[in-house]
Amino acid sequence: MKPIQYQIGIDTFQRLEANCSKEEILAFCKGNIDKYNWRKKGSDLEDFKKIIDYANFAIKQLKK
């Protein structure tokens, strides 16, 4: 289940697809993957899940 802040309004990935070019989306995904990779440890499981989500979304964009 998504945290409450992600349950309201449009999904982040939907927002990106509606407002950004492929290049912008890929840059956003790379930046977030890097952020979650280097974040202060303590929530590793959630960080790895987010890394996978952003990587999968980037792959989806590359396949378009």
Number of C-alpha atoms within 10 A of each C-alpha: 5 6 7 7 7 11 10 8 8 10 11 10 14 9 11 16 14 9 10 12 12 15 12 13 19 20 13 16 21 15 13 16 19 12 13 18 15 10 11 10 10 8 10 13 10 11 19 14 12 16 20 13 15 21 17 13 15 20 13 10 15 11 6 6
